[in-house]
Amino acid sequence: MSIGRGWRLAGGGETGASVRAYEPERNSEYIRAIQDEVMPYDINFFRSEAKLRSSLSNLHEVWSAIRATTMPNGVQAVKFREATAMAAVSRWMYTSALNRTESRGMHQREDYPHLNPAQQRRLLSGGLDRVWVRESSTE
């Protein structure tokens, strides 16, 4: 599988739908592909809807690749879970960022440069195969 920044990935997950045998070298590929989306300042600090959607699309591809592989055993399982956790958290982060159409604190949107007092709320996010975001009902 090829993703946005030129990476070629094969899967890695835990469901009965797994179709690919685990390959230890894939962990580094998954982690690098995730870091390529969340570490550059021009994507993660200088945010816009277009940049967030592009990165999120690539992160969803990484997630699909991870989910399509059988779960390894032993030490490899720890490394595999690290990549899995990074993929999950990065998808929650960017999905939440898309839902906050303002700039606040470290969340700076080029397309929404100002603070919006109406959005002074906490967002909750979760989900694995299907990511969700909603406002917190308690503050």
Secondary structure, 3 states (H helix, E strand, C coil): CECCCCCECCCCCCCCCCCECCCCCHHHHHHHHHHHHHCCHHHHCCECHHHHHHHHHHHHHHHHHHHCECCCCCHHHHHHHHHHHHHHHHHHHHHHHHHCCCCECCECECCCCCCCHHHCCCEEEECCCCCEEEECCCC
